[in-house]
Amino acid sequence: MFISNKSDSTAKFLNNIPALKPVFDFLSNTDLENIELGKHDISDDIFANVQEYDTKEEKIGRWESHKKYIDFQYIISGQEIIKTTNSSKLTLKDNELDKKDALYYEKYQGTTSLIELHQDDFGVFLPEDAHEACLNLDTVSHVKKAVIKIPYSLLF
């Protein structure tokens, strides 16, 4: 898992990885504030799902992880909390790998890390990084986010 801001040295480091260069080119060269919602192809293998929503209380959040794609969650506007923990700690509820590349888990109240993301911040979640995203920080926030899907096979 990586947590950073588009202007931080972690982002500069990740941008030097050839498979991630299209992601950072997309973030730097796209008018993200005015981008249409929905799917946007970044390269032959990488795409972004741009979405808008209001954050929610943790009690109605949903834990998930992915196997085929790395989840690169970039905040265009707004703020949210993402809870994360190793997926081995969780109890599987629904396996939708074939349909959505998603494993969904039962609610988990054990040890987690809380990640606070604001405009231009991003979190990169690998297959072992179960996460519960879109959660209220202090209050409900309207968020615009690009969830960029990077094939795991491009990096590992």
N, C-alpha and C positions, 0 to 999 in steps of 0.2 A: 504494500500500500504506500502511496505517495500522497502528501498533502502539500499544496503550494499555492502561490499566486502567479499569475501570468508573467509578472515582472521580476520574480525572485530567481536566485541562482539555481534552485532545483529545476525550474522550468527551462533555464538555459542548458542545464545538464541533460535533461530529457530530450530537448530539441536536437541534441547532437547524436541521438540514436536514430539511424536512418529510417527505421520503420515508423518512428513517431514524428518525423519532420512534416509529413502532410497534415497532421493534426495541428501543429503549431502554425503552419502556413495558413490553414483555415481560420484559426483563432485570430491571427494578425491581419489577414487580408479580407475578412468578411465583415459586412456591416451587421453585427450581431444584434444590435438594438432594433433593427428593422427587418431582420430575417423572418421569413414566413415560418409558421409552425409546421412540424412534420419532418419527414425524412429528407436528408440531404446527403448525396454521395460526395465523399471527400477524395477517395481514390477507388481503385477497382475493388479493394477489400474493406475499406474503412468507411463508415457512414455515421452521421449524427442524427439523432432524434431531438428536434427542438420542441420544447414543451413549456406551457405556462400553467401554473396552479397556485392555490393558496396552501401554505403549510398547514400541518395538522398536529393534533395532540399525539403524544407518543402512544397512548393506549389504543389508537386506531391505526398505527403504523404496521408495516409488514416487513419481516426479515426476508432477504433474498441473497442469492449468490449466482454466479454464472460460470460456465465451464468453457464454452467455445470463444467467448469474447471477453476482453478486459473492458471494464466499465470506467470510462473517463468522464466524470461529471463536472461540468464547468458552469459556474453561476454567471449568467449574463446580467441579471439584476435581481435584487432582493437578497434575502439571507435565510439560512436554514441550519439546522443541526442534522448531522448524520451520525447514527450510532453504528459502531462496527466491532466485530469480534471474529475470532477464527471459527469457521463453519463447523469444525469438528466438535464444538461445544453445544451445537444446536440440534434439535430434533426435527427431522424432515417431516413436512406436512404434505407438500405436493411437489411431484417431479414433473416439470414442464420443459425439460431440456430439449425434447424433440420439437415442440411447438414454438417456444419463446426463449430458449437457452436460459431457463430460469429454474432454480430450486427455491421453493418457498418453505419457510420454517415456522414452527410453533413460536408463540411469544416467548421471549427470553428475558429474564430479570437478573442474570448473573453479571459477571464482570465484563464491561464494555469500555470502549474509548468513545468519547464524544468529540465530534469534529464540527467546529463552527465555520461555516463558509459564507463569505460575502461576495460582492461583485468582483469578478476577475479571479476568484479563488477556484481551485479545482481539487478533486480527490480522484485518485486512480486506484481502482479496486481489482485485485487479482482473484483467481478462482477461490482461494482459501479465505478471502476477505468478505464474510457475510456482512451485509449492511442493511440498515433501516433508515431510509432517506426521507426527505420532505417534511421534517419535523419542525415545529415552532421553536424559535430561539427564545424570545421573551413573550412574544405575542404572534398572532397570525401575520404572515408576510406574503405578499404576492411575489412569486418567483418566476423568472424566465431562465431556463436552463437548457444547455446542449448536453445531451448524454451521447457521448461519442463511443462507438463500438469498434474496438480494435481486435482483430483475430489474435487469439493467444499464440497461434502458430507463427505469427510474424516475429515474435520476440523470443519464443522458447522452443 
